[in-house]
Amino acid sequence: MIRLLSLLLFFCLPLAATGPATAQSTASGVGGLGPRLDRAASDPAMRPLKTVIVARDGRVLSERGFHGHSPSESTNIKSASKSIISALVGIAIDKGLLTGPDQKIAPILKADLPAAPDPRINDITIGNLLSMQAGLDRMSGANYGRWVSSRNWVRFALSQPFVDQPGGEMLYSTASTHLLSAILTRVGRRPTLVLAREWLGPVEGFRIGPWERDPQGIYLGGNQMAMSARSLLAFGELYRNGGKTANGRQIVPADWISQSWQQRTNSRFSGDEYGYGWFTRQIGGEQVHFAWGYGGQMLYIVPSLDLTVVMTSEESGPSARSGYRDLLHGLLADIIGSVRAA
């Protein structure tokens, strides 16, 4: 019943209007940035693009909605929510609810461990889950449906065979961030959504909408989270500003942001660096840290230019295999060029 209600909430999100790629804008932009975004969105290959927001040093330079979409509407940010889970872990450590990324997860999740677990399960740390290096078989891609069809997602994830040692190869798995959500729920003694609203509540403009839960009521760590593009921008601005709100209140420890952006491993699919819930790569000649969700839900942070960019897209198809994600990276490179020249 819980999962059914959650899915119904998602179906109630605003639907895309059909028709030509018309743009809604609340900011004219600088240096022709707005028209450049409009031209990019008119490319048939960019048809999935729904919204783009570009902000520099806390000021919105351009904001666009395409194909009837608006930056204020709610959208499923998919795996971009993994970066939000990472932020919550950092806050939990700062509050003393967790000891740090080296803390072992087995004692916290003891009730859900297999009856005769592989001894290596005792070596998995909070950091391993954050960096996708738990060593357990992946519960993303072809295995995702089997996992979310199980009766207990936490137990099912912990019962998977080891395909590498903890701390080894990057094995991208939404189950890893879901285990983090379960851990946050247990140490925080409240649902993850309640913790997120309390801890990130002071961030102006940030709001989490509908969010799927597992059969035990644990919010799905790292997927199926709804928010607007503006809300995702507010979260990105928090990180760009060193974890502080616009009025100077420290929400996420600055050191945690540095740790999260530090390379821990590399994606075997893209070669991108991966830290604690964040990808990093060079785009447009600048180092860019980014959150990435299925279909092309992107949050880019370019510290060298004080730049934060959000792009949301239709969630109906993959963005990596189709080449669409690379088109979004290319659009960001154009934005970087425009901002640099302004």
Rosetta silent file (secondary structure, phi, psi, omega in degrees, C-alpha in Angstrom):
SEQUENCE: MIRLLSLLLFFCLPLAATGPATAQSTASGVGGLGPRLDRAASDPAMRPLKTVIVARDGRVLSERGFHGHSPSESTNIKSASKSIISALVGIAIDKGLLTGPDQKIAPILKADLPAAPDPRINDITIGNLLSMQAGLDRMSGANYGRWVSSRNWVRFALSQPFVDQPGGEMLYSTASTHLLSAILTRVGRRPTLVLAREWLGPVEGFRIGPWERDPQGIYLGGNQMAMSARSLLAFGELYRNGGKTANGRQIVPADWISQSWQQRTNSRFSGDEYGYGWFTRQIGGEQVHFAWGYGGQMLYIVPSLDLTVVMTSEESGPSARSGYRDLLHGLLADIIGSVRAA
SCORE:     score description
SCORE:     0.000 S_00000001
   1 L     0.000  -42.010  179.529    0.000    0.000    0.000 S_00000001
   2 H   -59.011  -46.713 -178.244    2.841    2.408    0.870 S_00000001
   3 H   -66.635  -36.768  179.666    4.516    1.850   -2.484 S_00000001
   4 H   -63.341  -46.432  179.014    1.196    2.209   -4.326 S_00000001
   5 H   -62.269  -40.128  179.007    0.444    5.557   -2.684 S_00000001
   6 H   -61.657  -43.245  179.720    3.977    6.752   -3.418 S_00000001
   7 H   -66.414  -37.803  178.013    3.624    5.855   -7.093 S_00000001
   8 H   -62.378  -37.321  176.470    0.248    7.585   -7.278 S_00000001
   9 H   -61.578  -40.497  178.841    1.861   10.749   -5.957 S_00000001
  10 H   -64.257  -39.667 -179.141    4.414   10.584   -8.751 S_00000001
  11 H   -67.317  -17.500  179.424    1.676   10.183  -11.339 S_00000001
  12 L   -87.606   -1.252  177.611    0.129   13.383   -9.988 S_00000001
  13 L   -65.537  154.193 -179.428    3.203   15.439  -10.844 S_00000001
  14 L   -55.193  136.449 -179.848    2.679   18.070  -13.576 S_00000001
  15 L   -93.267  152.524  179.643    2.627   16.513  -17.035 S_00000001
  16 L   -71.862  140.484  173.058    4.532   17.861  -20.002 S_00000001
  17 L   -84.603  151.576  178.827    2.616   19.841  -22.548 S_00000001
  18 L   -92.273  165.353  177.409    2.993   18.908  -26.179 S_00000001
  19 L   125.249 -172.648 -177.007    3.996   21.260  -28.971 S_00000001
  20 L   -68.831  166.680 -176.680    7.045   23.194  -30.162 S_00000001
  21 L   -78.276   79.930  175.426   10.004   24.014  -27.968 S_00000001
  22 L   -90.866  151.165 -175.009    8.776   27.238  -26.452 S_00000001
  23 E  -114.758  141.166  169.220   10.677   28.706  -23.520 S_00000001
  24 E  -105.997  137.185 -176.303    9.526   30.264  -20.281 S_00000001
  25 E  -139.558  139.626  173.644   12.015   32.663  -18.734 S_00000001
  26 E  -115.270    3.923  177.993   12.215   34.694  -15.545 S_00000001
  27 E  -148.298  137.089 -175.215   15.658   36.125  -16.258 S_00000001
  28 L   -77.188  -19.367  179.556   17.051   37.622  -19.441 S_00000001
  29 L    81.474 -179.057  178.792   20.550   36.297  -18.867 S_00000001
  30 L  -131.796  151.183  174.975   23.826   37.925  -19.868 S_00000001
  31 L    59.540   32.286  179.559   25.919   37.783  -22.981 S_00000001
  32 L    71.424   19.516 -176.929   23.162   36.189  -25.055 S_00000001
  33 H   -64.051  -42.871 -179.583   22.999   33.192  -22.742 S_00000001
  34 H   -58.339  -53.568  177.161   19.202   32.921  -22.873 S_00000001
  35 H   -58.754  -33.869  178.108   18.968   32.765  -26.689 S_00000001
  36 H   -63.223  -41.279  177.822   21.832   30.267  -26.702 S_00000001
  37 H   -65.600  -39.424  179.171   19.824   27.988  -24.405 S_00000001
  38 H   -62.917  -41.652  179.257   16.764   28.390  -26.608 S_00000001
  39 H   -64.685  -40.636  179.325   18.746   27.395  -29.701 S_00000001
  40 H   -62.051  -42.092 -177.477   20.156   24.352  -27.924 S_00000001
  41 H   -70.279  -21.049  179.195   16.689   23.226  -26.866 S_00000001
  42 L   -78.611  -11.079  176.581   15.404   23.537  -30.446 S_00000001
  43 L   -67.896  125.675 -179.766   17.838   20.808  -31.542 S_00000001
  44 H   -54.272  -31.101  179.749   15.785   17.608  -32.069 S_00000001
  45 H   -69.260  -17.440 -179.847   18.479   15.643  -30.231 S_00000001
  46 H  -101.723   17.271 -176.772   17.785   17.804  -27.163 S_00000001
  47 L   -55.813  -32.714  179.264   14.024   17.166  -27.198 S_00000001
  48 L   -68.136  -14.411 -174.338   14.039   15.576  -23.701 S_00000001
  49 E   -64.046  127.477 -178.344   15.328   18.834  -22.145 S_00000001
  50 E  -104.723  -48.999 -177.990   12.746   20.325  -19.777 S_00000001
  51 E  -145.058  154.678  171.929   14.468   23.111  -17.854 S_00000001
  52 E  -140.275  132.782  172.096   17.784   24.911  -17.490 S_00000001
  53 E  -128.641  131.279  178.060   18.811   27.315  -14.737 S_00000001
  54 E  -120.213  123.939  178.938   22.169   29.084  -14.723 S_00000001
  55 E  -130.136  139.923  176.786   23.322   30.942  -11.607 S_00000001
  56 E  -128.191  126.701  179.345   26.600   32.669  -10.882 S_00000001
  57 L    51.979   39.628  175.657   27.679   33.769   -7.428 S_00000001
  58 L    85.873   -0.829 -179.301   24.134   33.346   -6.169 S_00000001
  59 E  -113.404  129.438  179.402   22.447   35.326   -8.959 S_00000001
  60 E   -72.612  120.822  178.472   20.295   33.654  -11.598 S_00000001
  61 E   -87.944  -37.143  179.222   21.650   34.576  -15.028 S_00000001
  62 E  -157.612  142.304 -179.881   19.096   32.653  -17.058 S_00000001
  63 E  -139.013  123.396 -174.946   16.169   30.378  -16.335 S_00000001
  64 E  -133.414  142.768  170.353   14.365   28.475  -19.055 S_00000001
  65 E  -124.203  134.932 -174.762   11.508   25.994  -19.333 S_00000001
  66 E  -119.578  153.060  175.703   10.931   24.129  -22.597 S_00000001
  67 L    56.233   39.626  177.364    8.026   22.219  -24.151 S_00000001
  68 L    84.051    2.561 -179.625    5.550   23.588  -21.627 S_00000001
  69 L   -90.447  159.635 -179.583    7.711   22.861  -18.593 S_00000001
  70 L  -132.656  144.199  176.998    8.596   25.302  -15.832 S_00000001
  71 L   -61.990  -13.530 -179.253   11.565   25.462  -13.420 S_00000001
  72 L   -92.770   -8.264 -177.983    9.039   25.605  -10.589 S_00000001
  73 L   -81.320  154.766 -179.096    7.331   22.303  -11.414 S_00000001
  74 E   -79.813  140.145  178.177    8.158   19.100   -9.587 S_00000001
  75 E  -141.611  156.230  178.483   10.224   16.471  -11.382 S_00000001
  76 E   -82.177  112.282 -176.041   11.776   13.132  -10.460 S_00000001
  77 L   -84.174    0.474  174.300   15.488   13.865  -10.046 S_00000001
  78 H    52.988 -132.504 -174.003   16.316   10.142  -10.013 S_00000001
  79 H   -74.529   -5.300  172.012   19.915    9.368   -8.959 S_00000001
  80 H   -61.358  -20.790  178.171   20.798   13.042   -8.564 S_00000001
  81 H   -69.780  -13.689  176.191   19.266   12.458   -5.128 S_00000001
  82 H   -61.131  -32.579  178.312   22.326   10.381   -4.210 S_00000001
  83 H   -69.266  -30.056  176.901   24.159   13.669   -3.635 S_00000001
  84 H   -72.066  -40.280  174.804   21.436   14.697   -1.186 S_00000001
  85 H   -59.197  -41.872  178.135   21.829   11.423    0.711 S_00000001
  86 H   -59.266  -42.156  178.537   25.563   12.172    0.887 S_00000001
  87 H   -61.558  -42.344 -179.958   24.815   15.581    2.393 S_00000001
  88 H   -64.296  -36.771  176.475   22.583   14.006    5.044 S_00000001
  89 H   -63.765  -43.413  178.805   25.342   11.554    5.961 S_00000001
  90 H   -60.920  -40.048  177.832   27.769   14.449    6.368 S_00000001
  91 H   -67.225  -40.655  179.068   25.335   16.268    8.636 S_00000001
  92 H   -61.502  -38.689  176.580   24.739   13.087   10.660 S_00000001
  93 H   -64.864  -44.050 -179.886   28.492   12.764   11.208 S_00000001
  94 H   -62.147  -32.298 -179.980   28.691   16.406   12.265 S_00000001
  95 L   -84.228   -3.666  179.245   25.877   15.823   14.766 S_00000001
  96 L    83.362    8.528  178.447   27.648   12.795   16.231 S_00000001
  97 L   -76.620  -27.043  173.545   25.030   10.313   15.038 S_00000001
  98 L  -127.226  151.313 -176.433   27.707    8.594   12.942 S_00000001
  99 L   -84.744  -22.982 -179.307   31.420    8.487   13.728 S_00000001
 100 L   151.696  177.951 -177.670   32.653    9.034   10.174 S_00000001
 101 L   -64.539  -18.760  179.402   33.091    7.422    6.764 S_00000001
 102 L   -86.675   -1.293  179.959   35.234    4.638    8.253 S_00000001
 103 L   -66.563  135.201  179.650   32.419    3.445   10.523 S_00000001
 104 E   -76.625  142.138 -175.517   31.395   -0.166    9.840 S_00000001
 105 L   -88.855  -22.332 -173.599   27.768   -0.653    8.807 S_00000001
 106 L   -56.766  -45.118  179.589   27.188   -4.221   10.070 S_00000001
 107 L   -62.178  -32.395 -179.337   26.503   -3.289   13.723 S_00000001
 108 L   -73.215  -38.753 -176.403   23.933   -0.683   12.637 S_00000001
 109 L  -102.479   24.244 -174.468   22.155   -3.034   10.230 S_00000001
 110 H   -52.810  -39.381 -176.181   22.630   -6.162   12.359 S_00000001
 111 H   -66.192  -18.042 -177.382   18.914   -7.043   12.332 S_00000001
 112 H  -111.385    8.815  178.132   18.933   -7.312    8.542 S_00000001
 113 L   -73.734  151.682  175.658   22.156   -9.254    8.011 S_00000001
 114 L   -60.418  158.752 -178.562   21.961  -12.744    6.444 S_00000001
 115 L   -61.526  -39.813  178.583   21.903  -15.704    8.830 S_00000001
 116 L  -130.523   75.602 -172.518   25.378  -16.812    7.766 S_00000001
 117 L   -72.162  155.013  169.565   26.914  -13.753    6.115 S_00000001
 118 L   -60.664  131.056 -177.798   30.126  -13.580    4.161 S_00000001
 119 H   -54.912  -24.448 -178.328   32.705  -12.308    6.699 S_00000001
 120 H   -66.941  -15.436  178.807   33.526   -9.438    4.348 S_00000001
 121 H   -64.508  -24.831  178.348   30.212   -7.833    5.202 S_00000001
 122 H   -74.753   -9.182 -178.964   31.836   -6.772    8.476 S_00000001
 123 H   -97.651  -10.498 -178.019   34.364   -4.720    6.504 S_00000001
 124 L   -70.044  132.652 -178.999   31.888   -2.516    4.619 S_00000001
 125 E  -112.612  168.251  173.376   32.022    1.093    5.778 S_00000001
 126 H   -55.618  -44.295  179.834   29.829    4.156    5.427 S_00000001
 127 H   -62.103  -37.809  177.548   32.424    5.504    2.997 S_00000001
 128 H   -60.357  -40.683  178.404   32.267    2.330    0.890 S_00000001
 129 H   -66.523  -41.947 -178.908   28.536    2.827    0.433 S_00000001
 130 H   -63.939  -37.206 -176.314   28.977    6.495   -0.466 S_00000001
 131 L   -96.681    8.400  178.820   31.646    5.769   -3.075 S_00000001
 132 L    61.977   40.639 -179.706   29.923    2.684   -4.510 S_00000001
 133 L  -124.790   34.311 -178.277   32.709    0.376   -3.351 S_00000001
 134 L   -69.151  -26.348 -178.282   30.784   -1.973   -1.049 S_00000001
 135 L    91.955  -16.457  179.344   31.817   -5.014   -3.085 S_00000001
 136 E   -75.544  153.007  178.735   28.286   -6.455   -3.134 S_00000001
 137 L   -56.571  142.454 -175.422   26.608   -7.299   -6.427 S_00000001
 138 L   -67.107  140.313  173.486   24.956   -4.266   -8.005 S_00000001
 139 L  -113.464   37.213  172.291   21.247   -3.611   -7.527 S_00000001
 140 L  -123.185  175.871  179.932   21.040   -1.127  -10.395 S_00000001
 141 H    63.881 -130.971 -175.725   20.616   -1.688  -14.106 S_00000001
 142 H   -64.261  -22.284 -177.498   19.335   -5.177  -14.924 S_00000001
 143 H   -91.353   -7.096 -172.584   19.099   -6.101  -11.225 S_00000001
 144 H   -62.410  -47.572 -178.017   17.064   -3.082  -10.121 S_00000001
 145 H   -60.846  -40.390  178.588   13.616   -4.549  -10.801 S_00000001
 146 H   -62.915  -38.662 -178.977   14.435   -7.767   -8.963 S_00000001
 147 H   -67.557  -51.188 -176.201   15.618   -5.767   -5.964 S_00000001
 148 H   -74.928   -6.622  173.451   12.604   -3.434   -5.659 S_00000001
 149 L   -89.495   -7.116 -179.115   10.268   -6.411   -6.114 S_00000001
 150 L   -75.491  163.808 -177.715   11.668   -8.044   -2.979 S_00000001
 151 L   -79.328  -24.007 -178.736    9.852   -7.910    0.352 S_00000001
 152 L  -142.720  103.742 -173.379   12.707   -6.270    2.229 S_00000001
 153 H   -66.152  -35.712 -179.465   15.084   -4.110    0.189 S_00000001
 154 H   -67.029  -50.216 -179.804   17.667   -3.738    2.951 S_00000001
 155 H   -62.992  -40.056 -179.178   17.909   -7.472    3.646 S_00000001
 156 H   -63.327  -42.563  179.391   17.920   -8.307   -0.053 S_00000001
 157 H   -63.847  -42.398 -178.103   20.792   -5.895   -0.704 S_00000001
 158 H   -72.966  -16.937 -179.341   22.836   -7.250    2.200 S_00000001
 159 L   -91.004    0.164 -178.693   22.281  -10.840    1.061 S_00000001
 160 L   -72.171  150.868  178.845   23.875  -10.309   -2.352 S_00000001
 161 L   -70.545  153.279  174.731   27.143  -12.098   -3.154 S_00000001
 162 E   -79.075  130.121  174.896   30.419  -10.234   -3.092 S_00000001
 163 L  -110.494   -3.546  174.621   31.829   -9.605   -6.563 S_00000001
 164 L  -161.399  169.672  177.763   34.766   -7.580   -5.218 S_00000001
 165 L   -77.366  149.031  171.558   36.350   -6.670   -1.909 S_00000001
 166 L   -55.267  131.535 -176.611   34.956   -3.714    0.077 S_00000001
 167 L    89.953    2.366 -178.312   36.899   -0.681   -1.109 S_00000001
 168 L   -87.054 -133.066 -175.910   37.584   -2.261   -4.504 S_00000001
 169 L   -63.897  149.353  174.228   36.091   -1.478   -7.904 S_00000001
 170 L   -68.833  122.457  178.551   33.268    1.026   -8.257 S_00000001
 171 L  -123.749   89.629 -173.650   30.010   -0.943   -8.465 S_00000001
 172 L   -61.161  119.571 -174.256   27.279    1.631   -9.026 S_00000001
 173 L  -150.425  121.733  176.565   24.270    0.474   -7.031 S_00000001
 174 H   -63.988  -23.072  176.669   21.232    2.309   -5.731 S_00000001
 175 H   -60.568  -32.721 -179.766   21.102   -0.332   -2.999 S_00000001
 176 H   -63.685  -45.436  179.203   24.225    1.231   -1.488 S_00000001
 177 H   -74.198  -24.956  175.219   22.567    4.607   -1.021 S_00000001
 178 H   -69.792  -36.719  174.504   19.383    2.902    0.162 S_00000001
 179 H   -60.792  -35.942  176.722   21.399    1.214    2.898 S_00000001
 180 H   -65.464  -38.686  176.664   22.568    4.706    3.852 S_00000001
 181 H   -63.169  -40.673  177.020   18.941    5.838    4.069 S_00000001
 182 H   -63.463  -40.510  178.874   18.218    2.874    6.352 S_00000001
 183 H   -64.756  -44.533  178.211   21.239    3.775    8.473 S_00000001
 184 H   -60.871  -40.397  179.367   20.134    7.421    8.729 S_00000001
 185 H   -62.293  -38.963 -177.013   16.655    6.284    9.749 S_00000001
 186 H   -76.825  -45.239 -178.204   18.057    4.102   12.528 S_00000001
 187 H   -76.456  -28.781  179.071   20.651    6.451   13.977 S_00000001
 188 H   -87.144  -12.795  177.963   18.406    9.501   13.546 S_00000001
 189 L    58.291   25.757  175.693   15.366    7.626   14.914 S_00000001
 190 L  -149.163  157.385  177.831   13.190    9.357   12.326 S_00000001
 191 L   -59.125  151.072 -178.103   12.414    8.772    8.650 S_00000001
 192 H   -57.966  -38.428  179.386   15.013   10.083    6.227 S_00000001
 193 H   -62.929  -40.015  178.077   12.537   12.577    4.766 S_00000001
 194 H   -63.527  -43.187  177.805   11.880   14.048    8.210 S_00000001
 195 H   -62.036  -43.766 -178.846   15.624   14.375    8.800 S_00000001
 196 H   -62.448  -43.259 -179.236   16.108   15.995    5.389 S_00000001
 197 H   -68.136  -33.105  178.072   13.356   18.525    5.973 S_00000001
 198 H   -75.263  -49.538 -173.821   14.727   19.371    9.404 S_00000001
 199 H   -74.837  -35.811 -179.306   18.422   19.509    8.540 S_00000001
 200 L  -100.983    1.060 -179.563   18.105   21.120    5.104 S_00000001
 201 L   -56.092  -37.096  179.913   15.010   23.146    5.965 S_00000001
 202 L   -67.269  -10.277 -179.474   16.956   26.396    6.538 S_00000001
 203 L   -77.226  111.818 -176.965   18.095   26.346    2.891 S_00000001
 204 L   -60.929  129.490  177.351   15.883   28.905    1.175 S_00000001
 205 L    87.773   -3.947 -178.372   14.032   27.461   -1.796 S_00000001
 206 L   -94.280  129.476  178.005   14.853   23.837   -1.004 S_00000001
 207 L  -154.939  132.194  174.521   11.991   21.388   -0.745 S_00000001
 208 L   -94.980  130.108  177.968   11.643   17.645   -1.284 S_00000001
 209 L   -93.587 -143.731  179.240    8.348   16.519   -2.799 S_00000001
 210 L   -56.591  142.136 -176.236    7.019   12.963   -3.193 S_00000001
 211 E  -147.476  124.869 -176.828    9.609   10.300   -2.454 S_00000001
 212 L   -66.489  149.694  176.775    9.189    6.536   -2.806 S_00000001
 213 E  -124.497  157.322  178.144    9.539    4.220    0.196 S_00000001
 214 L   -84.047  176.951 -177.306   10.383    0.544    0.520 S_00000001
 215 L   -59.219  -23.083  177.923    7.986   -2.040    2.024 S_00000001
 216 L   -90.806    2.043  177.979    9.303   -1.231    5.513 S_00000001
 217 L    89.107    6.241  178.947    8.658    2.487    4.993 S_00000001
 218 L   -80.766  129.705 -179.548   12.306    3.484    4.504 S_00000001
 219 E   -65.814  136.769 -173.782   12.687    6.263    1.956 S_00000001
 220 L   -66.011  105.462 -179.244   14.484    5.086   -1.159 S_00000001
 221 L   -68.634  112.780  172.902   18.016    6.337   -0.789 S_00000001
 222 L    93.041   17.747  175.689   19.247    7.697   -4.088 S_00000001
 223 L  -167.004  164.792  172.089   16.224    7.447   -6.394 S_00000001
 224 L    54.641   42.545  177.098   12.591    8.353   -6.996 S_00000001
 225 E  -112.452  131.379 -179.009   12.765   11.742   -5.257 S_00000001
 226 E  -103.084  138.989  169.996   10.760   14.667   -6.604 S_00000001
 227 E  -164.010  168.336  178.780   11.673   18.330   -6.438 S_00000001
 228 E   -84.380  163.882  175.375   11.702   21.344   -8.723 S_00000001
 229 H   -61.144  -36.172  178.884   14.683   22.548  -10.729 S_00000001
 230 H   -65.704  -37.279  177.546   14.755   25.618   -8.487 S_00000001
 231 H   -66.184  -41.521  177.632   14.946   23.405   -5.418 S_00000001
 232 H   -64.124  -36.330  175.713   17.825   21.446   -6.938 S_00000001
 233 H   -62.458  -42.611  179.622   19.534   24.757   -7.672 S_00000001
 234 H   -59.616  -39.963  177.156   19.139   25.774   -4.017 S_00000001
 235 H   -66.252  -42.237  178.284   20.876   22.553   -2.972 S_00000001
 236 H   -62.651  -40.156  178.409   23.656   23.157   -5.489 S_00000001
 237 H   -63.940  -35.196  176.245   24.132   26.696   -4.245 S_00000001
 238 H   -58.564  -44.643 -179.970   24.489   25.355   -0.708 S_00000001
 239 H   -71.701  -40.864  178.889   27.423   23.220   -1.860 S_00000001
 240 H   -60.958  -31.727 -177.192   28.933   25.943   -4.040 S_00000001
 241 L   -91.729   22.062  176.105   28.850   28.226   -1.009 S_00000001
 242 L    71.376   24.849  178.445   30.789   25.780    1.171 S_00000001
 243 L    87.892    5.426 -179.072   27.726   24.369    2.920 S_00000001
 244 E  -102.915  148.238  172.908   26.425   27.757    4.060 S_00000001
 245 L   -75.193  174.559 -179.537   23.061   29.356    3.376 S_00000001
 246 L   -61.625  -27.761  179.548   22.846   32.813    1.809 S_00000001
 247 L   -94.567   11.125  172.012   22.712   34.325    5.298 S_00000001
 248 L    92.274    6.781  179.522   25.824   32.470    6.441 S_00000001
 249 L   -80.501  126.956 -179.573   24.351   29.579    8.412 S_00000001
 250 E   -78.869  120.036 -178.913   26.496   26.440    8.151 S_00000001
 251 L  -107.212  -54.408  175.908   24.318   23.478    7.147 S_00000001
 252 L  -105.909  128.321  179.726   26.711   20.964    5.594 S_00000001
 253 L   -55.720  133.869 -179.686   30.262   20.973    7.017 S_00000001
 254 H   -58.997  -36.328  179.361   32.674   22.520    4.516 S_00000001
 255 H   -65.237  -32.784  178.603   35.125   19.697    5.170 S_00000001
 256 H   -67.633  -37.201  177.460   32.464   17.168    4.217 S_00000001
 257 H   -63.241  -43.130  177.585   31.977   18.867    0.872 S_00000001
 258 H   -61.205  -43.529  178.195   35.725   18.661    0.253 S_00000001
 259 H   -63.563  -38.466 -177.360   35.708   14.982    1.191 S_00000001
 260 H   -68.446  -30.969 -179.185   32.703   14.332   -1.039 S_00000001
 261 H   -90.466   -3.330  177.635   34.395   15.899   -4.059 S_00000001
 262 L   -77.430  135.833 -179.357   37.658   14.038   -3.491 S_00000001
 263 L   -64.282  126.788  175.085   38.240   11.202   -5.947 S_00000001
 264 L  -111.059  -30.381 -176.873   37.680    7.778   -4.382 S_00000001
 265 E  -162.058 -173.255  177.361   37.261    5.733   -7.553 S_00000001
 266 E  -134.028  145.129  175.282   36.325    6.027  -11.236 S_00000001
 267 L   -68.207  130.407  177.965   33.249    5.003  -13.175 S_00000001
 268 L   -75.999  -11.066  179.783   34.002    2.016  -15.363 S_00000001
 269 L   -91.430  -44.242 -175.830   31.395    3.308  -17.813 S_00000001
 270 L  -110.996  -17.814 -174.698   32.435    6.954  -18.262 S_00000001
 271 L    81.693   -4.537  179.879   35.838    7.151  -16.587 S_00000001
 272 L   -62.653  148.088  173.024   34.563   10.060  -14.484 S_00000001
 273 E   -69.158  150.589  177.452   35.935   10.470  -10.990 S_00000001
 274 E  -137.750  133.320  179.300   33.544    9.578   -8.181 S_00000001
 275 L  -111.008 -124.126  176.794   33.656   10.677   -4.564 S_00000001
 276 L  -100.466   79.727  177.791   30.931   10.494   -1.946 S_00000001
 277 L    85.484    9.758 -179.390   27.828   10.738   -4.131 S_00000001
 278 L  -134.007  139.794  170.756   29.347   13.159   -6.666 S_00000001
 279 E   -92.372  155.804  175.515   30.945   12.769  -10.082 S_00000001
 280 E  -140.069  136.598  174.041   33.829   14.995  -11.229 S_00000001
 281 E  -159.029  166.368  174.555   35.198   15.673  -14.706 S_00000001
 282 E   -84.787  127.189  175.845   36.672   18.437  -16.853 S_00000001
 283 E  -136.760  128.022  178.673   34.043   20.256  -18.931 S_00000001
 284 L    60.578   27.744  179.080   34.723   23.394  -20.929 S_00000001
 285 L    81.358    9.306 -179.120   38.215   23.620  -19.491 S_00000001
 286 E  -127.090  151.357  173.169   36.995   23.706  -15.873 S_00000001
 287 E   -76.520  127.068 -175.726   36.744   21.132  -13.105 S_00000001
 288 E  -124.856  129.338  172.752   33.070   20.329  -12.625 S_00000001
 289 E  -101.061  134.975 -176.195   31.422   18.412   -9.793 S_00000001
 290 E  -148.228  148.778  169.975   28.025   17.043  -10.690 S_00000001
 291 E   -99.123  141.430 -173.871   25.045   15.003   -9.594 S_00000001
 292 E  -138.277  126.149  177.540   23.501   12.912  -12.362 S_00000001
 293 E  -118.785  154.130 -178.823   20.140   11.196  -12.536 S_00000001
 294 L   -47.965  137.781  178.091   18.601    8.840  -15.088 S_00000001
 295 L    89.734  -18.396 -179.436   17.236   10.557  -18.177 S_00000001
 296 L   110.513   46.191  173.580   19.431   13.618  -17.747 S_00000001
 297 E   -95.950  108.265 -169.118   18.737   15.169  -14.343 S_00000001
 298 E  -123.195  136.193  168.986   21.884   17.228  -13.826 S_00000001
 299 E  -125.402  112.023 -178.736   23.256   19.477  -11.108 S_00000001
 300 E  -107.693  137.094  173.962   26.601   21.001  -12.098 S_00000001
 301 E  -126.718  124.809 -179.695   28.861   23.010   -9.803 S_00000001
 302 E  -117.432   88.612 -174.272   31.862   24.860  -11.239 S_00000001
 303 H   -56.770  -37.414 -176.062   33.717   26.291   -8.215 S_00000001
 304 H   -63.458  -23.267 -179.541   36.306   28.189  -10.288 S_00000001
 305 H  -113.513    7.774 -175.791   33.554   30.307  -11.861 S_00000001
 306 L    52.460   41.383 -170.868   31.156   30.407   -8.874 S_00000001
 307 E  -113.228  134.594  174.020   28.728   28.731  -11.253 S_00000001
 308 E  -128.753  129.004 -177.373   25.776   26.431  -10.542 S_00000001
 309 E  -131.790  133.379  175.937   23.722   24.956  -13.376 S_00000001
 310 E  -117.499  135.579  172.132   20.652   22.728  -13.239 S_00000001
 311 E  -132.553  128.278  174.018   19.218   20.805  -16.186 S_00000001
 312 E  -117.198  152.566 -173.265   16.164   18.575  -15.931 S_00000001
 313 E  -142.288  168.397  172.787   14.905   16.213  -18.618 S_00000001
 314 L   -59.716  143.059 -176.057   12.220   13.685  -19.398 S_00000001
 315 L   -96.679   13.750 -170.221   12.769   10.566  -17.296 S_00000001
 316 L   -83.132  -13.268 -177.453   11.578    8.102  -19.930 S_00000001
 317 L  -146.784  159.392 -179.949   14.915    6.993  -21.371 S_00000001
 318 L   -67.670  148.946 -179.243   18.583    6.528  -20.477 S_00000001
 319 L  -102.712  -18.718 -176.856   20.896    9.480  -21.043 S_00000001
 320 L   -81.906  -57.079 -177.124   24.261    7.711  -21.185 S_00000001
 321 L   -62.403  -31.050 -177.994   23.785    5.055  -23.871 S_00000001
 322 L   -78.771  -13.956 -176.069   21.835    7.464  -26.079 S_00000001
 323 L    86.789   -3.921 -177.778   24.567   10.096  -25.982 S_00000001
 324 H   -64.609  -39.591  178.119   22.132   12.634  -24.524 S_00000001
 325 H   -57.817  -40.012  179.365   24.149   13.068  -21.336 S_00000001
 326 H   -66.562  -31.651  174.842   27.159   14.057  -23.443 S_00000001
 327 H   -65.868  -38.039  176.910   24.990   16.651  -25.205 S_00000001
 328 H   -65.488  -41.850  175.074   24.125   18.090  -21.785 S_00000001
 329 H   -59.317  -39.836  178.974   27.827   18.196  -20.921 S_00000001
 330 H   -64.970  -39.126  176.298   28.354   20.000  -24.230 S_00000001
 331 H   -63.527  -40.778  176.386   25.652   22.522  -23.381 S_00000001
 332 H   -61.097  -40.822  178.161   27.358   23.133  -20.055 S_00000001
 333 H   -59.240  -39.913  176.989   30.636   23.733  -21.919 S_00000001
 334 H   -64.774  -41.650  178.381   28.839   26.382  -24.007 S_00000001
 335 H   -62.096  -44.501  178.659   27.429   27.957  -20.845 S_00000001
 336 H   -58.961  -43.990  178.779   30.892   28.008  -19.278 S_00000001
 337 H   -61.205  -42.025  179.689   32.266   29.703  -22.386 S_00000001
 338 H   -66.115  -43.461 -179.090   29.534   32.350  -22.311 S_00000001
 339 H   -67.228  -40.833 -179.875   29.958   33.028  -18.602 S_00000001
 340 H   -63.588  -34.726 -177.149   33.725   33.188  -18.891 S_00000001
 341 H   -83.578  -13.571 -175.264   33.466   35.705  -21.740 S_00000001
 342 L   -68.843    0.000    0.000   30.868   37.902  -20.015 S_00000001
